[in-house]
Amino acid sequence: MTRLETTLDRLSGLDRLNAAPLAGRMEEVLDTVLDNVRDHAGSASDARRSPAIGASRATVRHLPRDAALLLDILAELHGGVLTVRLPDGASLWLGDDQAGPAVDLHIHDWSVFARVLARGDIGFAEAYLDGQVDSSDLAALLTRLNANRAVLEKAVYGHWRGLLAARLRHLFNANTRAGSKRNILAHYDLGNDFYRLWLDESMTYSAGLFSGDPARSLAAAQDAKYRRILRKLGARPEQIVLEIGCGWGGFAELAAREAGVRVEGVTLSPAQLAYAQERLARAGLDERAHLMLRDYRDIRGQYDHIVSIEMFEAVGERYWPSYFRTVKRALAPEGRALVQSIVIRDDLFARYRRGTDFIQQYVFPGGMLPSPGEFGRRAARAGLAVTDQFSFGPDYARTLALWRERFEAAWPRIAPLGFDERFRRLWRFYLAYCEAGFATGSVDVVQFELRHG
């Protein structure tokens, strides 16, 4: 057991935000912070070490209790140096310099430490939205933190009272029929002009498929993803393909134009529907693609094939059975369904499903990721078999990095649409947070091929 684990073990059961029980043990915590800082700085250069470590005792002794405890945890990070600049201007170099580049964290307000200990990643995200923390490379910082998930686990999941409140908010966002429409509108009806400014010309808001080609553009990667789906379906001209969650019509247009299929699509977003219908009409494909404002639970009839691209994440665990029943009922006996979904690692799923996270609270209310294993089990209960699965998580990390670049470049044109700096920081954090998850493998994106079992 490390000194960090020993210290936290001794402090377990205490209210970390309650000053009384912790006050008597602060010497123990502060000494542990100093020891950890020294240990992890031991291999750093003198130039790097002197200004931080030379003043460490004076710096650490005046720290608030929450800061001391969280910095003690951060001192255990591996994969490179973390430079922490404190609100009073003091700096600490934590972690190690043996395995990766340095990343930085600038904390502007002491209350950040309490927010993180109380609400985990949600608290850190909220501190960023409020301008209380910054980093010169937010994606790199979040990637480092995500890669150290085991080290940070005790802080990341926060205090039970803060997380209980967040969990209750998440449960109130359940995807009932009314809730589904409300939750979809919260994210997708920000306005077509907003998304048009930073998505690629295909208006595709899902992972592109780069296949290791560094020269492939974002638009080409999106088309490659669509073409792979059509190949896996084995779709033939004049067959009818149902798309559950048709977005802005990118797949419907390419499928109708290149594969000669007929597409029926459903969405809950009026803004997306209007855009998709207009694009199909411009392309002369409106007779081959019929898109509707409809809940997936209201789909009737059978289709040769079914496609659903990154819509499953918005369904919510409570409604997974109804989703799979719909696919089972609507899929022709010899048909194939291709469901592309973001997934969380199987070993992380149990804890994830018990809590809530930044994405569920601020970006996709009511959403829930499956794990690959859980997806297969739920499909099997509905009489569907996973006959193939294709993972391409690193491609999503690249997609998100390109989206971040495009979003930042487009911000001078986005702001006049009525979005403020807090909105900008929300989206900056969201894109970087997701990129970090795919870069470290805690989440992945998978194309599941389904057939009748």
Secondary structure, DSSP 8 states (H G I E B T S, - for coil): --HHHHHHHHHTTS-TT-HHHHHTTHHHHHHHHHHHHHHHHTTS-HHHHHHHHTTHHHHHHT--HHHHHHHHHHTT--SSEEEEE-TTS-EEEEE-SSSS--EEEEE--THHHHHHHHHHHHHHHHHHHTTSEE-SSHHHHHHHHHHTHHHHHHHHT--HHHHHHHHHHHHHT---HHHHHHHHHHHHTT-HHHHHTTS-TT---S----TT-TT--HHHHHHHHHHHHHHHHT--TT-EEEEES-TTSHHHHHIIIII--EEEEEES-HHHHHHHHHHHHHTT-TTTEEEEE--GGG--S-EEEEEEES-GGGT-GGGHHHHHHHHHHHEEEEEEEEEEEEEE-HHHHHHHHHS--HIIIIISTT-----HHHHHHHHHHTTEEEEEEEE-HHHHHHHHHHHHHHHHHHHHHHGGGT--HHHHHHHHHHHHHHHHHHHHTSEEEEEEEEEE-
